[in-house]
């Protein structure tokens, strides 16, 4: 009996010693499903959440957890309010996974498999904080707060509304896009991100309207934000009328001492 107890004690001691030798990152608890990230604040029907092998029909107030995959069908939109105050506007025919969202630590990881999303993230103030959106082509990391990402046809397209966004391919080559600029990177060949260039007015407005989560919703926040966020001395008024699940857009511009982005030699700016 004593020998048996002695062997058990020795075995336990050896196991504990081995555990102490394993680096902390190897024994850290993985990001577990079920931890709350936020909730759906607005939805146009045909939005589902894939969770643990099940599919949940999303509606307003539906909780979004870590590891959830939000899928929008044709003509569907969703707005997700993350718990730190950040907002995700998901366009139609899109799929995004909320890998992780720790508001206290400012650690957010999203994966856009396909489709469009506009992220309005809280400003990163912690040295190790990050807000990243990964696609099959690359990664966009927030340095500012408001940006649009589309992944389609093996290409990741990024438009920045406010602040700055670091856009990298999967090999680690990066560019820094500022407010009013756009860039892109293709997947599969490790091509470097395109040099940032000024987005046109049409591109800015389209990116805003493609992610509005509300039939008949006024796009004043999105459209006027194009001017306000970019520091442009102009007023943009956008009225969105709903036709079924689609959105119709009318655009007016008034005043301003500087032209709107992309308006040089552009007759549409009027």
N, C-alpha and C positions, 0 to 999 in steps of 0.2 A: 504493500500500500504506500509506504514511504517512497519507494522507488518510482511508483507511478505518479505520485504527486510531484516528485522532483522533476520528472520528465515533462510534465504539463507546465510547471513553472518555468523551466528552461525554454520550452517552446514558445510560451507567451512572451518571455523576455526577448527572445530572438525576433519575434514578429514586430514587437514595439520598436526595437532597435532599427529594424529594416524600414519601418514607416517613417522614423525620424530622419532617415537618410534620403528619402525621396523628396525632390524639390517641391516647394509649395504649389507651383502651377500645375504639377502633375496630379495632385490629390485634391485640387480645388473642385468644389461642387459645380457642375456644368450649369449653364443657363437653363433652368427647368421650366417646362410648360406650366401654366396655371398662375404664374405671377402676373399681376395686373400691369398693363402698360397704359391703358386709357379706355375710352369708350367711343362708340359711333355717335356723332352729334347730329348728323344729317345724312339722309340716304335717299336715293332714287331707287325704286325696287329692282330686284334681280341682283342683289349684292349678297354674297355668301362668305362665310368664314370657315375655313378648314382648320379643325382642331382635333388632334389626337385620333385621326382616322374617321372623324365624323364631320358632317357638313351642317353648319348652322345658318339659317336665314337671318340676315342682319336687319336691324331696324334701329331707330333712335334709342339711345341708352344701352344698346348691346355692348357688353364689356369686351374689350380686346386685350388678350393676354400675350405674354412673351411666347414666341414660336407660332403664333396664329398667322394664317395666310388669308389675306383679304382679296377676294376675287370679284371683279365687277363684270357684268355681261354687257352686251351691246346696248347703248343708250343709258346705261346705269352710271351713277356717280356715288361717291361716298366721301364724307368728311369725318376724320378721326381726330378727336381731341386727346392728345397725350397728357399724362398727368402732370408734366412740368409746365404746361401751358402752350407747348408747341402744337401746330395744326398740320395735318396731312390731308390734302385734297386729292383724291384719287379719281382719275378720269375713267372713261368707259373702256371696256376690253383691256383691263389691266389686272395684274397680279402682284401683290406686294406682301412680303413676309416681315413681320415685326420680330426680328431676331431677339432684340433686347432693348429695353428702355428703362434706365435707372435715372430718374429725374434728380435724385439727391446727389448722385455721383456724376451727373451729366454725361452719361454713357448711353448713346443710342446707336443701334445698328439696324439698318433696313436693307432688304434685298428686293429689287424690282426685277422680276423675271421677264415681264413684258408690259408694255403700255405706258401710261403717263401719270406723273404725280407732281404736285406742287407742294413743297415743304416750307412752312413758315416756322422756323425753329427759334427757340429761346437763345439768346446770346450766350456763347460759351465763355464762362468766366474762370473755370478751374483749369490749372495747368495741364492736367491729364484728361480733361473733358473732350468729348468728340461726338459729332453727329454725322454719321456716314450713311450714304446710300450706295449699295453695291449692285452692279448689273453684270451680265455676262461679258461686257466689254471693258469695264473699269469701275472706278470708285470716285464718288464725289464727296468731299469732306467740307463741312461748313466752316467758313471763317466769318461769315456774316449771318444773315437770318432768312432770306427769302429767295428761293430758287425753284426752277422747274426742270424736271428730268423726263426724257422720253427714251425708251429703248424699243426700237423697231428696225427690222431689216438689218440685223447684226450691227447696228450703230446706236451709240449712246449720245443723245443731244442734250446739252445743258444751257439754260438761259438764266441769267442772274438778274433778279429784280432789286435786291438790296444787299449791301455788304459785299463779300467776296467768297468764292467757292474754289477750292483746290480740286482739280479734275486730273485723275491719273489713269493710265492704262494698267493692265494687270502685271506688267513688268516693272512698274514703279516710275515711269516717266510722267512728269506732271506739268500742268500749266495753271496759272492763277487767273481766273475770270472775275472781273469786277462788275459792279452794277451797270446794267444796260448792255452787257456783252454776252456773247454766246460762244460755245466751243463744242467739239464733237470728237468721239474716238470710236474706231471700229474694232470689233472683236475678231479673234482668230489669227491675226498676223502680227500682234504686238506693235502695231503702228502707233506712233506718238499722237497725243491729242493735238487737234488743229490749233494753231495760234488763235487766241481770243480775238473776236472782231465785234463791231457794233451790231446789235440786233436791230432789225427794221421795226418800224411801228407795227406792221402787220404781224410780224412774228411775236412781238410782245403781247399784243391783244389776243392773238390766237392761243398762245400758251395760257393766258389768264382764263379765257372762256372755255377751253377744253377741260378744265379741272374745276369748274364751278359746280358745286353739289347742291343744286336746287332748281327745279323747273319754275320758270317765271321769276327767278331771283334777280334783283338788280345787280349788275356787275360794277357798280360804282367803286366798291372797295378794290376790285381787281383792276379796273380800267384807270380810275383816278390814281390808284397806287402806282401805275406805270409811270405817271408824271411825278407824283410826290416822292416815291422811293428813289427815283433817279435824280432828284433835285432839279427837275426841269421846270422852268418858269412858264408853265402852261396849264390849262385846265382841259382834262379829257372827260367827257360825259359819255357813258355807254348805257344804252337801254337794251335790255335783253328781253325778247318776247318768246314765250314758249310755244312751239308748234309740236304737239305730241310730246315726245321726250327730247326733241331737238331744241336748239337755242338759236334765235335769230339776232343778229347784232347790227346796231346802227351806231355810227361814230361821229361825234362833233368835236371841234377844237376851237378854242377861243383865246386870243391874246397871247402874250409871252414875248420876252425879249430874246429868247434863244429858240432855235427850231427843235422840234421833238426828235428823239433818236431815229435815225434812218430816214429823215425827211428830206435830206439833200437830194435835189433833182427827183423827188418822188411826187408825182401829181396827186396821189391819194391823200397827201397831207393837207392839200387845199389851202 
